[in-house]
Amino acid sequence: MAREYWKPGNMLNPLPAVMVSCQRPGEKPNIITLAWVGTVCSDPPMVSISIRPERYSYDIIAETKEFVINLVDEKHAKEMDWCGVKSGRDYDKFAKMHLTPFPSKTVAPPGIEESPVSLECKVREILELGSHNMFVAEVTAVSVDPSYMDENGRFDMDQLGLISFNHGAYYTPGKKVGTFGYSVKKKK
């Protein structure tokens, strides 16, 4: 059977759905929901987020060169979605969604207390690409909710129920099918 070809498009899914917090000095903090996020480098740890220039948070991040990526669990999917369809020009998203800002260690914008993992980021470069511009940033600190530590002192990411985005819908992780290197691991 011959493969079917479509016009070029973004079929790289699922993607993590996150809430990115940002703030100008002296102004209220804001939250933007993004799924255009990714890992760029491990040493130094770097990530990317892509935002349309017309979005309210775009100018805040472009000016301050700082933001916090807050991972979202299933319990906060509704808040995440709301923060993605409403504008910070019109709403105080932290107040409206009953989310709690907490002080960051290395950047000015706060993290979101309800997030199980928050990555503090400093922008290194902005790439103008088309419909979205990409902020390439170094991760300068990571904070985690200690209630997700297991009995061995390991942060248990499997228990988070993180949200992913796939063609207009939100999902939580499915069943585990393996771990890194399982295909070559020697059997005992």
N, C-alpha and C positions, 0 to 999 in steps of 0.2 A: 504494500500500500504506500503510495506517495505521500509525503508530508504536505500539509497545508501551510501556505505562507500568508502572513498578515503584514500590514504596514508596521514599520519599526515602532516599538513601544516599550514601556517599562514592565516587564514580566518577572522581575526579580522579586519574588514574594515567598513567604510572608516577611514582613519587616517589623522591627520592634515599634510599638506605639508608645511615645513618651510625652511627658509634660516638661517643657523647657521653661525655667523661670529666668527672668531678666529684670533689670531695674536701672533707671537713670538716677543719679544722685538727687536726693530731695523729693523724688516722686514715689508713688505707690509701686510695689512690685507687680509684675505681670506674668502671665502664663500663656504659652502657645503650645498647642498640641502638634506634634510632628511624627511622621513615619519615615521621612527622608533623613535617616540617621545611619551612621555606620562607623565601624572601626577603620582607622587609617594606618596606624603604626603601633607597635607594642613597646618600643624603646626609642624615644620617649613615648609614653602612652598618649595617643592622639585619636581624635574622633572627628567626624564631620556632621554637620547639620545643614540642610538646604531649605531656604525660605524664599517665598515670593517677595520681591522688593516692596510691593504695596501693602504687605501685612504690617500691622502696628508694631510688632516686636522686632521687625527687621531693622528699623532705624535705631532702636534702643541698643541692640546687640552690635550693630555697625559702629555706633558712637562709643559705647563703653568697652567693647572688645572682651566682654565677659558674659557667661551664662552658666546655668546649672541644668544638666540633664537629669530628670527625675523619672526612674522607672515606675511603671504603673502596674498595680496588682488588680486582680479581678474585682475586689471590693470597691475600687475607685474608677471603674470603667466609665460610669455615667459622668462623673466629674471631668474625666479626661475628654470625653466626647464633647461635653458642653463647652469646655475651654477651647475646643477646636472650631466650634461653629459661632461663637460669640467673640466680639472684638474687645480688647482692652481699652480701646478708645471710649467705649460705652459703659463698661462694667469694671468693678474691682473684682476680679475673678477669685482671688483668695477669699474675700468676704462672701461673695455670692455662693460659692461652692463649699464654704465652711472648711477650707484648707488652711493649714497652719504654716506660716513662714518660719524658718529657723535660721539662725545666723550661719553663714558659711565660714570656713576657716581661711581660704585663700583668695576669694573673690567677694565683691560687694553684693551681688544679688543673693537673696536667700534661697535655701533649698525648700522642699515641701516635706514637712514632718511626716505626713502620711505615706510617703514613698519609702519602699523598703531599701532602695539604693539611690544615692544622689552623687553625680559626678560633677565636680566643680571644674570649669573650663575657661581657659584664656585663649582668645582668638590669635592665631598666628598669621592667617591669610584669608582673604575673601576672594573667591573666584567667581567672576561674572560669567554665567554659563548659558543663560536663556531665560526660560520661564522662572527658574529658581536660581539663586546664587548660593554658593557653598561656602560655609564658614568652616575652615580647618582649624582645629583648636587642640591645645595640649591639655590633658587632664592633670590638674594640679592637686586634687584631693578627692578622695572617695569616702563617703560616710554611709554606714549601713545600720539598719534597725537590728539591734542585738537580740531581739526575740526570735530571730531566724537562725541563731547559732545552734548547732547540734551538740550532742553530749561529748563530742571530741573537740569542741571549740572551732569547728569548721562552719563557715557560712553556708547554709543549705539552700542554694538557688532553686532546687527542685520544688521547694515548698512555697515559693513566692506566688505562683499562679500569674506570671507576667502576661501582659496583653500584647498580642501582635495584630498587625493589620494586613489583610489580604483582600484585595479587590473590593474595597468598600465595606468590609465587615471586620469585626474584632473577634479574636480567638484567644484561648489560653492553650498552653502546650498540650500536645497529645501524648501518646505513650512513647516511652524511651525505646529506641531501636538499637542503641549501641552507645559506646563512649569512644572518645578519641583514641585511636590505635587498636581498637578491639579486633580489627580484621587481621592483624599480624601478631597479636598477643599469643605467646606460647601457652599451651594448655598444660595444666598441672596433672 
